[in-house]
Amino acid sequence: MRVQPDATQAGQEHDAACRILSAVLDRVAAQLLDESVPRPDIPSETLGYPGLFAAAYEAQAACRAGRLPPEERRRLASRLQDAVQRASDSDARATGSDCRAWSVDLAPPEKHLAESLARAVAQVPQRPDRREALAALRVVGWSQADRAVFCETACLLAEAWPAMLAELRTVVRQVVLLDGFGVDGFTDVATHGAIYVNAARLGLDDAGLPGPVRLAEAIVHEGAHNRCNAAALSDPFLADPKSGSEPVVMTPLRQDPRPLTGLLQQLVVLVRSLLLYDRLLDGSNLSAAAVARREKLRGQAGEALRVIGAHVGRLTDHGRSVVAEAEELLARSAVLREPATT
């Protein structure tokens, strides 16, 4: 993959991820299902649905546990079949979208999304003063006001960075809204194609950055993780990633140490986010808050590049090419302008 958006390449990576999913489903059918529990009919067009990825992950885990009783096999088959139906519902929601810039499923609180959020919460460093807030975090539906902000955001991306929006249209199947404190956003390989953003990002922040700009950054951020996850399936960024020797490093965006692959993804995220603000500030009169946000991203991207530079020998040729492009883009990033008068 490249740090610059590329819808064609992203589509190829997405197709490869779907082929892997199809192979998993074949193995599940061979090991868990029999004549008493027929394999669900799974049309090829449903393979990109995040709920089907989630159902396949669960079935694969059960498969590794050994032969299951018929009732459990029937439950797994039923969940797969249910995912096929929900994939159709997801397509209908996207097709019926009022937003012409980006017709995507603004997802309701589905089971696979709530389960994914529970996994994300479990990874948050535990602090007693955050326990209740994290427990209250939930997936919520999109109100009409939320949808209006999303569409304004999509229109902003269409005008400022059409290549990025084209890639997002290719890799993102569901946009999921979170309500509560403790998780700003995330992606999950078990729900590939879904990106999760906190509803707080839809509104003005304390510095005066408007909601559509904040949401645009969040979508670019999480979309980049989704893209990296798919790209790494076919061509890993880290040499011998399963050896157990992957270094753990401190990163600009997390308080807890992260694996080196996580830092590489952060580098992609930060450079793409920086490029977004370069485009938003080009020829416009955005506030000083947008200029300040861009410069914070610039500093974080530089820090990520510095740390990963000490471990470049751990990367594959693919990983090194991504780092080299990120370094070049960071160096070419637009010159800091004077903050606009507000």
Buried (B, 14 or more C-beta within 10 A) or exposed (E): BBBBBBBEBBBBBBBBBBEBBEEBBEEBBEBBBEEEBEBBEBEEEBBBBBBBBBBBBBBBEBBEEEEBEEEBBBBBBEBBBBBBEBBEBBBEBBEEBEBEBBBBBBBBBBBBBEBBBEEBBEEBEEEEEBEEEBEEBEBBEBEEEBBBBBBBBBBBBBEBBBEBBBBBBBBBBBBBBBBBBBBBBBBBBBBBBBBBBBBBBBBEBEEEBBBBBBBBBBBBBBBBBBBBBBBBBBBBBBBEBEEEEBEEBEBBBBEEEBBBBBBBBBBBBBBBBBBBBBBBBEEEEBBBBBBBBBBBBBEBBBBBBEBBEEBEEBBBEBBBBBBEBBBEBBEEBBEEEEBBEE
